[in-house]
Amino acid sequence: MTSPRITERLSPDQLKRAAELLRQGKLVAFPTETVYGLGANALDSQAVESIFEAKQRPHWDPLIVHISDRKMLSQVAEVPATAETLIAAFWPGPLTLLLPRSSAIPDQITANRPLVGVRMPRHPLALALIAAAGVPVAAPSANRFGHTSPTTAAHVLDDLDGRIDAILDGGPTEVGVESTVFDPSAGIIYRPGAITAAMLSELLGKPVQTYQPPPQQASPESLPSPGVGIRHYAPRATLTLVRDQEEMQERLSKLLGLQERVGVMLPFGWASPPGAVVFAWAAWKDPEGLARTVFAGLRELDSTGVAAIICPLPSASGIGAALRDRLEKASRRK
């Protein structure tokens, strides 16, 4: 168990303090354009180990390394020609590339696999922090393992206050769901995100596949990219997904009949269902808005003490594919 720590609250003008802590092997949460990450010096195995301890994260689940420039990229990975094309088009941005790891990367980061996930974040505060620290930064989402991802500093503190050394508060994140994880050598997306299969396919001039987990439940260690086949992003309340307003009302009526306290992720313009605790989500035809606020909504409803949350499932177009991925994993039963 992680020893209690005093978690410093840092503002953007205290970036140098956050960078100093990273160089010292400490844990610092910081904003990216996707979600908040929990950062540690990626070249310091002891610092990396503390990420797993703070998050209560199993070691079979690898970490993504964040960089601020090409010099850092050369420290952590080899870059094949296909990756160069993707880097030129999408970095800085919400695209993680699986690349052959360098010998400097501790085994915990890749779960002893030959590839390491690397990305250059677009958020100016994240880039400035990594550059000021002068080291590549390993950073999974800054929450307890399996829980709803954080898109504000308050979300991070809800999960990790007293377990990490500092949080750099940069306000709410822009995208709201984690980066796309793509293996350029295999042409496979292992985690959908804001960089879509259509965007990658158009750039590369060939089809791009999205990984589908096997129908039989496999052990996480045996999956090609850990995290693709497990319950994740989940609120404490039971999450139920529905197709439309009619099904939402049907499920709500059943749950209220069981005297459950029920929350609803309600798109703008949908009729407010009586008897439910409502989070006003975003416009149904605004997938970017839905993605930006999905985790905030699940966390807000959780904070009201609801036993169940009902959420409509957006279409799979654009970033909707990432939204569906997160919600479907969050709704899985343990």
ABEGO torsion letter per residue (X at the ends): XBBBBBBBBBBAAAAAAAAAAAAAGBBBBBBBAABBBBBBBAABAAAAAAAAAAAGBBAABBBBBBBABAAAAAAABBBBAAAAAAAAAAOBEBBBBBBBBBAABBAAAAGGBABBBBBBBABAAAAAAAAAAGBBBBBBBBBBBGBBBBABAAAAAAAABGABABBBBAEBBAAGBBBBBBBAAAGBBABBBABBAAAAAAAAGBBBBBBBBBABBBBAAABABBGAABBBGBBABBBBBBABAAAAAAAAAAAAAAGBBBBBBBBBGBBBBBGBBBBBBBBAABAAAAAAAAAAAAAAAAAAGBABBBBBBBBABEAAAAAAAAAAAAABBX
